[in-house]
């Protein structure tokens, strides 16, 4: 099953939008989802500070800032 990680931070409206997209996508495709608050991990904050939200699929960055359900599902299928 594909592993999806959402790198996020508290108070980020784009992060909340991305989380909603991933929740909607879960109704159409199976994948594991982890949510990581970058402000709790210095190495991720350094890596993604200016890019959140970031979505990775199987450990490879797939999206930053914005995503649609259709774009996500297409890339998920390609990387599964």
C-alpha positions in Angstrom: 0.0 0.0 0.0 1.4 3.4 -0.9 2.8 5.5 2.0 1.8 9.2 1.9 3.2 11.8 4.2 1.8 15.3 4.8 4.4 17.7 6.1 2.5 20.5 7.8 2.5 23.0 10.7 -0.1 24.5 13.0 -1.9 27.5 11.7 -1.2 26.9 8.1 -4.4 27.3 6.0 -2.9 25.7 2.9 -2.0 22.7 5.1 -5.6 22.4 6.2 -6.7 22.5 2.6 -4.2 19.8 1.6 -5.3 17.6 4.5 -8.9 17.9 3.3 -7.8 16.9 -0.2 -6.1 13.8 1.2 -9.1 12.9 3.3 -11.3 13.1 0.2 -8.8 11.1 -1.8 -8.9 8.3 0.8 -12.5 7.7 -0.1 -11.4 6.9 -3.7 -8.0 5.1 -3.1 -6.2 3.2 -0.4 -3.0 4.6 1.0 -1.3 4.9 4.4 -1.2 8.5 5.6 1.1 10.1 8.1 0.9 13.7 9.2 4.2 15.3 10.4 4.4 18.7 12.1 7.6 20.1 10.8 8.0 22.5 13.8 8.5 19.4 16.0 11.4 18.1 14.0 14.3 20.5 13.3 15.6 18.6 10.3 12.2 18.7 8.6 11.6 22.4 9.5 15.0 23.2 7.9 14.0 21.2 4.8 10.4 22.2 4.3 10.0 25.5 6.2 9.1 27.6 3.2 7.3 24.9 1.3 4.5 23.6 3.6 2.3 21.8 2.9 4.5 19.2 1.3 3.1 15.8 0.3 5.4 12.9 -0.4 4.4 9.5 -1.9 6.6 6.6 -1.0 9.3 9.0 0.3 9.4 11.1 -2.8 8.2 14.7 -2.8 5.1 14.9 -5.0 3.4 18.2 -4.2 4.0 21.5 -2.3 1.6 24.3 -1.5 -1.5 23.2 -3.3 -3.0 19.9 -4.7 -6.3 18.7 -6.1 -7.9 15.3 -5.5 -7.5 14.5 -9.2 -3.8 15.5 -9.4 -3.1 13.5 -6.2 -4.9 10.4 -7.4 -3.1 10.5 -10.7 0.3 10.8 -9.1 -0.5 8.2 -6.5 -1.5 5.6 -9.2 1.7 6.4 -11.1 3.9 5.8 -8.0 2.0 2.8 -6.5 
